[in-house]
Amino acid sequence: MFMKYLRDAWNLYYDGFRSMTLGRTLWAIVFAKLFIIFIVLRIFFFPDYIKEHVREGDESEFVASKLLDDLN
């Protein structure tokens, strides 16, 4: 029963994506935006703050101390 559901779901999406024309362009835009958000912005605007301020191996203590400082 579960396998039939998976097969029916697979066929639904496979047939739907195969017959798309405008949808392919829209999905390409979505993936391009996700790439920009998660890769490009992270590289240029979000530096690795922990790596710059803590020696290797002390990361968990640094994060715990910052979290506890924020609570007080």
C-alpha positions as CSV (number, residue, x, y, z in Angstrom):
1,M,0.0,0.0,0.0
2,F,2.8,2.4,0.9
3,M,4.7,1.5,-2.2
4,K,1.6,2.2,-4.4
5,Y,1.3,5.6,-2.8
6,L,5.0,6.4,-3.5
7,R,4.6,5.2,-7.1
8,D,1.5,7.3,-7.6
9,A,3.1,10.3,-6.1
10,W,6.2,9.8,-8.3
11,N,4.1,9.5,-11.4
12,L,2.1,12.6,-10.6
13,Y,5.2,14.8,-10.2
14,Y,7.1,13.1,-13.0
15,D,4.2,13.7,-15.5
16,G,3.7,17.3,-14.2
17,F,7.3,18.3,-14.5
18,R,7.7,16.6,-17.9
19,S,4.9,18.6,-19.4
20,M,5.9,22.0,-18.0
21,T,7.1,24.8,-20.3
22,L,6.8,28.0,-18.3
23,G,7.3,26.1,-15.0
24,R,10.8,25.2,-16.0
25,T,11.8,28.8,-16.4
26,L,10.2,29.6,-13.0
27,W,12.0,26.8,-11.3
28,A,15.3,28.0,-12.8
29,I,14.6,31.4,-11.4
30,V,13.8,29.9,-8.0
31,F,17.0,27.9,-7.9
32,A,19.1,30.9,-9.1
33,K,17.6,33.0,-6.2
34,L,18.4,30.2,-3.7
35,F,21.9,30.0,-5.0
36,I,22.4,33.7,-4.6
37,I,20.8,33.8,-1.1
38,F,22.7,30.8,0.4
39,I,26.0,30.9,-1.4
40,V,26.9,34.3,-2.6
41,L,25.5,36.3,0.3
42,R,27.0,34.0,2.8
43,I,30.4,34.2,1.2
44,F,30.5,38.0,1.0
45,F,28.3,39.3,3.8
46,F,28.4,36.7,6.6
47,P,32.0,36.0,7.8
48,D,32.7,33.1,10.0
49,Y,32.6,35.0,13.3
50,I,33.4,32.0,15.5
51,K,36.5,31.0,13.5
52,E,37.9,34.5,13.7
53,H,37.4,34.8,17.5
54,V,38.1,31.4,19.0
55,R,40.8,28.8,18.8
56,E,39.9,25.4,17.2
57,G,38.3,23.1,19.7
58,D,36.9,25.9,21.9
59,E,33.9,26.7,19.7
60,S,31.2,25.1,21.9
61,E,32.4,26.9,25.0
62,F,32.4,30.2,23.1
63,V,28.8,29.7,21.8
64,A,27.6,28.6,25.2
65,S,29.1,31.7,26.9
66,K,27.6,34.0,24.2
67,L,24.2,32.4,24.7
68,L,24.4,32.7,28.5
69,D,25.5,36.4,28.2
70,D,22.5,37.1,26.1
71,L,20.2,35.6,28.7
72,N,21.5,37.8,31.5
